[in-house]
Amino acid sequence: QVQLQESGPGLVKPSETLSLTCAVSGYSISSGYYWGWIRQPPGKGLEWIGNIYHSGNTYCNPSLKSRVTISVDTSKNQFSLKVTSVTAADTAVYYCARGWLLGNFDYWGQGTLVTVSS
Amino acid sequence: QSALTQPPSASGSPGQSVTISCTGTSSDVGGYNYVSWYQQHPGKAPKLIIYEVTKRPSGVPDRFSGSKSGNTASLTVSGLQAEDEADYYCSSYAGSNTLSFGGGTKLTVL
């Protein structure tokens, strides 16, 4: 059974960098598919952040591209997200997920709330 | 890249059918047959229920069906059940390896 688990600080100060990791079990990241980050501000809808392929290629939401870095560590079977220069607008539940074809996410983590506040 | 447009709410009585729309442009919904739908219950992660406009993943009841006409995709839930009450989100491939989500629709079973 494929499982994903997000981890990272729940509170980040404005202008600092948000860092999250998604640990994958039950499937080897390097075997295929792609791996994505999606966020959901409290009470609002979903926003796609970006994907990383097992090849290492990354694709990000153009509205966030300048602040987002997604990387993969195949030795630990995990992938990570960094968002720089955060503001209150980056407060959200952050989900990691496994993707296939063009835009289908079939396995999701439980989500982790990140609050941006001083 | 803009969010896809969904009605904020929809409702129906048990046993009835309800359809939720998802409107985009020729650059996303209208340009590709890669529209997905997700169901999200409160406090839970989204669940994929429709992919490639009309296909259902294994385990998803056939009460859920998808379609598309031009720049608008639709999700129909037939034979409404209490457990169908949830938020529903559409997503579409938007070219250049990017993805757009809709704003979400809250489905209430009366």
Interface residues (C-beta under 8 A of the other chain):
Chain A: I38 K44 G45 L46 E47 W48 N51 Y59 N61 P62 S63 Y95 A97 L101 L102 G103 N104 F105 D106 W108 G109 Q110 G111
Chain B: Q1 A3 Y32 Y34 S36 Y38 A45 P46 K47 L48 Y51 E52 P57 Y89 S91 S92 Y93 S96 N97 T98 L99 S100 F101 G102 G103 G104
